[in-house]
Every structure is written in C-alpha cells, then in structure tokens.
Amino acid sequence: MERYVGVWTKKDEMVQVGYKKALEFYAECGVTSIVVGYEGAHPEYYEGLKLPLLRREETKPTLKEICEMAEEVGVEVEVVIDPKNSVFASKFPETAITDVLGNKSKFVPCPSNPDIMAYTKARIRDILENYDGIMALELDGVYIDMHQRMTNRRVEKGALYPLHHLVPESCFCQHCRRLAKEEGLNLERIEKIVKQITLRSMDISLNSFRQVYDTFTGGYDIVRFILNYPEIVDWLEFRCKLVARSLEAIREVVKSIDPKVKIFHDMLPPVWAWSMGQDYAGQKHLCDGYKIIFFNKRTGSYEINPLIAIKDEDPEIPDNEIMELFKRLTGYQGGLSFAEFSQQGFPPINVYYEVRKARIEVGSDYFLVAGIVGDQPATPNDVEEAVTMAAKGGADGFCLHTWYGRTTPSNYAAFGNKGRELAKHIQK
C-alpha cells in the first residue's frame, strides 16, 4: 500500500451493480482499500462462550470471494470488528453499559465485560485464521457511552451541555466497579458527584439552561468547573484506561496470530473523544493507526437530535442559544439554526481543526486517516473540500463512508481523485 484511499463499502449497493464491477470502479477512482464486514462464522471458534453465535451464514459474495476479487483489481481488504454489538446489549442486559442511576444501555455493551471481550477475540481468531489477504482489522469504535455515536436517536431524553460530557454517567457495571477499586479510585465519592451532575444535567428548564449558558461563555470556564469537582479528572482518566485495557486485549490476540495485520481504530473527533474514553495520545501504541470519523455533511442530521431533545424539555429555550452554546463548546463553525445544522452538518473547516488536533496529539509519524461522508446531501465539491481540509490538517489518508446509502458515482470519483492527489506516501 503506497497510499491509503479507502472506502467503507455498502454491500447491498455493490451487489446491485455487480460486486466485481463496483470494485473495478473503485480502483479506477483511485481507491486502494475497502472496508467490509464479515457475516459468516466458523462455529468451532465460539464453542464454550457464554454469549451465543449471532450469525453463521454469509450472503454472496463471501469474504473469501471478496478477497479474491479485490486482489485481482489491486485493492486491499480490511474487515470490521465491532466490539459493541447492539444485539448483545438488548438481548443480554447484563452485558450492557450501566449508568450511575442503574439504567442499562439498549445499544452498547460494556468493553469491560469479559463475555463481550471473549466473543470479540473469537471473532478475530475466526477471521484471521481462516482468510488470507486481510490487510487490517478496523475496530468500529471502542468507547464507553450509553448511546451509539453518530446515529443519535430522537427517543433519547435531553441532557444539558456540557455537563453530561464533562461528567459522563457511565459505566457503573459490576466489572467497571471492580476495576475502579483495583485502580484505587474513591468510587463512593466519584459516584456521588457523577450522580449529582447527571441529575442536574437532566433537569432541563429555561432557568437551568440559562445557568449553563451564562456560566460557560468560554473555554476557560471548563477549568473553573473542574476545580469544583477535582474527582472528575480521575473519572475521565479511568474511563480512558478501560478503553485502553480493551484495546490491549484485542492487540494481543491480533498480533499473536499475524503481526503483519494492522489494527485501525475508529475515533471520534478529538473535541469530544475524551468524553467516551478515547485518548489519542495515550492509546496510540495499542493501534497501528486511527480513523477519525467525521461524517462532516451528514452528521448534522444526527448530532442535532440531542440538541432538539433539550428544546423538547422546555420549548421556551431559544434554538439559537442552544446552538450558540454548542458552538462555544465544540468549535462548530456553521450556522446557528437547527435547520442549517441538520442539513449541512459540520463545515470542512472543522475537519481541518479536528485533524490538526489529532496530528499534534499523536505526533508527526503516526498513521491518521480522515473519514469523510459520501452519501447525499454531500456533493462532489463537499467531498473534495473535506478531503482538502483533512490533508491540510495532517491526514495521511482518507476513507469514504457510504453505509447510509445513496453515495453517487460522482462523489466516489471526486473522493478518489482528490484522495489520490493528496494522500501521503506510506513508508513500508
């Protein structure tokens, strides 16, 4: 791989046009790698696990056939590993992330749960010991949160920014509690503070909103808040250790099977990755590269949902003030209306800033990929601008995310051409 220009594929759309034909089109556009899922399973790898095997049968083309076709057109293959499969959280609530109030996530299992990790390891062994030609495993976001990020649901109850980010409500499952005690944390004190701030963040009214709006007017106000609750730092650091612990376990099994297989980790942008236990500098030695998931155009339609949820609690809270507070906290550079944010998402300048932050965090020689949205309403110009800004910020390569569907051929071409132009040569 001389340059990295990847596509996170959408299998059903590729099958519609012909999988091999789609691969040939990608190659013509300058794509060097595809990210695919693995539907099947070799049951013997899952024997003795407490969690059941979710699926056994593959749809055509199989992973083996995909690898063969990709090799024929000169494209490498990465396989997605999802350590937080939502099926487990919903069907086996004992595996779910648990908040300070005792609520269990319906969508995200806890990475500290040994049964979840055992299943993840089995999945890795199944793939790497049975399929040749896998260049990398892509971890679909190891993090701690009650909700699946980047696809925020409208049904979730609102919580005031920045309280629920600064003082995350999870995880207080039995495994995280045990690990916290082993780390020597004052868990009783931390739990008391987290519960206090969590309840405050959920008590939404015009008055409570104005209290945070008027007291978080700049970045320095965050420090003032943390000085009042110094245990918050211990809590945030501990959550990063939990994610690192999972990454270390995954790395150990991958490298024991094939040291040449790379581990790429999907990371939230630096501005809020820390709130989910992702630490760019502290976890980089556990992966071979990071993929920063931006969804710069489409993400607005999802990130607007937690903001609308605040408005739902008290319609008197002005939309523009909710957006203004969001802008202060995240550095968002777009328009200050719900409609504009939901339609446009983060502008390309935010892609530059977030890649720039990541590059400074990890150093000049660490592999960084910028994940760019490809589906509508993104236009070829939007895609090119995002790739250009990511390159300016220090990205080594780029990945086009297409799983929402409706990525146009012109967007693929714009991404491939600009990506091929700006992707850096990768040292062997």
CORZIUR-V199678 format. One record per residue. N is the residue number from 0. RES is the residue in one letter. D_LAST is the distance of its C-alpha to the last C-alpha in Angstrom with 2 decimals. Layout:
# CORZIUR-V199678
N_RES_D_LAST + N_RES_D_LAST
This chain:
# CORZIUR-V199678
0_M_7.93 + 1_E_7.91 + 2_R_10.52 + 3_Y_12.30 + 4_V_15.98 + 5_G_17.61 + 6_V_21.20 + 7_W_23.07 + 8_T_25.38 + 9_K_29.12 + 10_K_29.97 + 11_D_33.64 + 12_E_33.09 + 13_M_30.55 + 14_V_33.06 + 15_Q_35.82 + 16_V_34.23 + 17_G_32.71 + 18_Y_29.38 + 19_K_27.90 + 20_K_29.37 + 21_A_27.84 + 22_L_24.35 + 23_E_24.96 + 24_F_26.15 + 25_Y_23.08 + 26_A_20.88 + 27_E_23.34 + 28_C_23.08 + 29_G_19.35 + 30_V_18.38 + 31_T_14.99 + 32_S_15.80 + 33_I_19.16 + 34_V_20.49 + 35_V_23.36 + 36_G_25.93 + 37_Y_27.14 + 38_E_30.92 + 39_G_31.81 + 40_A_32.02 + 41_H_32.71 + 42_P_35.80 + 43_E_35.52 + 44_Y_32.63 + 45_Y_35.02 + 46_E_38.04 + 47_G_39.60 + 48_L_38.10 + 49_K_40.63 + 50_L_39.20 + 51_P_39.74 + 52_L_37.23 + 53_L_37.15 + 54_R_36.41 + 55_R_36.11 + 56_E_36.15 + 57_E_33.51 + 58_T_34.45 + 59_K_33.27 + 60_P_30.58 + 61_T_29.33 + 62_L_25.82 + 63_K_25.52 + 64_E_26.77 + 65_I_24.48 + 66_C_21.38 + 67_E_22.90 + 68_M_23.76 + 69_A_20.42 + 70_E_18.74 + 71_E_21.47 + 72_V_20.74 + 73_G_16.94 + 74_V_16.62 + 75_E_14.81 + 76_V_17.11 + 77_E_17.45 + 78_V_20.72 + 79_V_22.89 + 80_I_24.47 + 81_D_27.53 + 82_P_28.83 + 83_K_31.84 + 84_N_33.45 + 85_S_36.67 + 86_V_38.64 + 87_F_38.67 + 88_A_39.88 + 89_S_42.69 + 90_K_43.82 + 91_F_43.28 + 92_P_44.19 + 93_E_43.84 + 94_T_40.04 + 95_A_40.20 + 96_I_39.44 + 97_T_42.83 + 98_D_44.07 + 99_V_46.49 + 100_L_49.42 + 101_G_48.68 + 102_N_47.39 + 103_K_44.68 + 104_S_41.96 + 105_K_42.42 + 106_F_38.81 + 107_V_36.44 + 108_P_36.45 + 109_C_35.70 + 110_P_32.32 + 111_S_34.40 + 112_N_36.41 + 113_P_35.67 + 114_D_36.57 + 115_I_34.08 + 116_M_31.29 + 117_A_32.45 + 118_Y_32.29 + 119_T_28.79 + 120_K_27.57 + 121_A_29.43 + 122_R_27.80 + 123_I_24.29 + 124_R_25.36 + 125_D_27.06 + 126_I_23.99 + 127_L_21.33 + 128_E_23.81 + 129_N_25.16 + 130_Y_22.49 + 131_D_19.57 + 132_G_16.79 + 133_I_16.50 + 134_M_13.08 + 135_A_14.58 + 136_L_18.00 + 137_E_19.38 + 138_L_22.17 + 139_D_24.97 + 140_G_26.08 + 141_V_27.15 + 142_Y_30.04 + 143_I_33.74 + 144_D_36.11 + 145_M_39.22 + 146_H_38.01 + 147_Q_35.03 + 148_R_33.47 + 149_M_33.09 + 150_T_35.81 + 151_N_38.63 + 152_R_41.85 + 153_R_45.15 + 154_V_47.04 + 155_E_45.69 + 156_K_48.20 + 157_G_47.60 + 158_A_46.60 + 159_L_46.91 + 160_Y_43.92 + 161_P_42.64 + 162_L_44.46 + 163_H_42.71 + 164_H_39.27 + 165_L_40.21 + 166_V_41.90 + 167_P_40.15 + 168_E_42.67 + 169_S_40.50 + 170_C_39.79 + 171_F_42.89 + 172_C_42.56 + 173_Q_43.66 + 174_H_40.15 + 175_C_39.20 + 176_R_42.62 + 177_R_42.11 + 178_L_38.74 + 179_A_40.29 + 180_K_43.06 + 181_E_40.69 + 182_E_38.94 + 183_G_42.38 + 184_L_42.70 + 185_N_46.20 + 186_L_45.85 + 187_E_49.50 + 188_R_49.27 + 189_I_45.98 + 190_E_47.37 + 191_K_50.51 + 192_I_48.69 + 193_V_46.27 + 194_K_49.27 + 195_Q_51.25 + 196_I_48.63 + 197_T_47.72 + 198_L_51.40 + 199_R_51.73 + 200_S_48.80 + 201_M_50.48 + 202_D_53.90 + 203_I_53.54 + 204_S_56.34 + 205_L_56.80 + 206_N_57.82 + 207_S_54.88 + 208_F_52.44 + 209_R_54.10 + 210_Q_53.78 + 211_V_49.98 + 212_Y_49.99 + 213_D_52.23 + 214_T_50.52 + 215_F_46.83 + 216_T_47.05 + 217_G_43.99 + 218_G_40.92 + 219_Y_42.88 + 220_D_45.17 + 221_I_42.48 + 222_V_42.77 + 223_R_46.52 + 224_F_46.28 + 225_I_43.97 + 226_L_46.30 + 227_N_48.99 + 228_Y_46.88 + 229_P_44.66 + 230_E_43.94 + 231_I_41.78 + 232_V_38.97 + 233_D_39.15 + 234_W_39.10 + 235_L_36.07 + 236_E_34.12 + 237_F_35.23 + 238_R_34.05 + 239_C_30.54 + 240_K_30.76 + 241_L_31.77 + 242_V_28.70 + 243_A_26.47 + 244_R_28.38 + 245_S_27.58 + 246_L_23.86 + 247_E_23.87 + 248_A_25.74 + 249_I_23.40 + 250_R_20.27 + 251_E_22.16 + 252_V_22.96 + 253_V_19.60 + 254_K_17.71 + 255_S_20.72 + 256_I_20.38 + 257_D_16.68 + 258_P_14.26 + 259_K_11.31 + 260_V_13.23 + 261_K_12.51 + 262_I_15.64 + 263_F_16.40 + 264_H_19.82 + 265_D_22.26 + 266_M_23.84 + 267_L_27.07 + 268_P_27.13 + 269_P_27.51 + 270_V_31.16 + 271_W_32.21 + 272_A_29.35 + 273_W_31.01 + 274_S_34.18 + 275_M_32.52 + 276_G_30.90 + 277_Q_27.40 + 278_D_26.23 + 279_Y_23.14 + 280_A_22.91 + 281_G_24.40 + 282_Q_22.41 + 283_K_18.84 + 284_H_18.05 + 285_L_19.15 + 286_C_16.62 + 287_D_12.91 + 288_G_14.13 + 289_Y_17.49 + 290_K_19.05 + 291_I_22.17 + 292_I_24.93 + 293_F_27.15 + 294_F_29.21 + 295_N_30.53 + 296_K_33.26 + 297_R_34.29 + 298_T_34.05 + 299_G_37.35 + 300_S_39.28 + 301_Y_38.18 + 302_E_38.06 + 303_I_41.56 + 304_N_42.96 + 305_P_43.08 + 306_L_44.75 + 307_I_47.31 + 308_A_48.01 + 309_I_49.20 + 310_K_51.50 + 311_D_52.78 + 312_E_54.10 + 313_D_56.18 + 314_P_56.50 + 315_E_57.96 + 316_I_54.59 + 317_P_53.60 + 318_D_50.47 + 319_N_49.55 + 320_E_49.83 + 321_I_47.52 + 322_M_44.97 + 323_E_45.63 + 324_L_44.95 + 325_F_41.75 + 326_K_40.72 + 327_R_41.52 + 328_L_39.46 + 329_T_36.33 + 330_G_36.19 + 331_Y_36.76 + 332_Q_37.51 + 333_G_39.26 + 334_G_42.90 + 335_L_45.22 + 336_S_46.72 + 337_F_45.91 + 338_A_46.00 + 339_E_43.53 + 340_F_41.01 + 341_S_41.29 + 342_Q_40.82 + 343_Q_38.21 + 344_G_36.20 + 345_F_34.12 + 346_P_33.77 + 347_P_30.49 + 348_I_31.19 + 349_N_30.80 + 350_V_27.28 + 351_Y_26.54 + 352_Y_28.27 + 353_E_26.63 + 354_V_23.02 + 355_R_24.09 + 356_K_25.54 + 357_A_22.48 + 358_R_20.22 + 359_I_22.77 + 360_E_23.02 + 361_V_19.40 + 362_G_18.37 + 363_S_16.20 + 364_D_12.75 + 365_Y_13.34 + 366_F_12.20 + 367_L_15.46 + 368_V_16.68 + 369_A_20.25 + 370_G_22.36 + 371_I_24.92 + 372_V_28.13 + 373_G_28.76 + 374_D_32.24 + 375_Q_35.53 + 376_P_37.01 + 377_A_33.74 + 378_T_34.00 + 379_P_31.40 + 380_N_32.18 + 381_D_31.64 + 382_V_28.19 + 383_E_27.22 + 384_E_28.69 + 385_A_26.85 + 386_V_23.42 + 387_T_24.44 + 388_M_25.62 + 389_A_22.52 + 390_A_20.39 + 391_K_23.01 + 392_G_22.81 + 393_G_19.11 + 394_A_17.43 + 395_D_13.78 + 396_G_14.79 + 397_F_18.01 + 398_C_19.72 + 399_L_23.18 + 400_H_25.58 + 401_T_28.27 + 402_W_30.05 + 403_Y_33.25 + 404_G_33.78 + 405_R_35.03 + 406_T_31.81 + 407_T_32.95 + 408_P_31.27 + 409_S_31.51 + 410_N_29.58 + 411_Y_26.75 + 412_A_26.78 + 413_A_26.99 + 414_F_24.07 + 415_G_21.84 + 416_N_22.91 + 417_K_22.62 + 418_G_19.34 + 419_R_17.80 + 420_E_19.39 + 421_L_18.32 + 422_A_14.94 + 423_K_12.37 + 424_H_9.27 + 425_I_6.27 + 426_Q_3.81 + 427_K_0.00
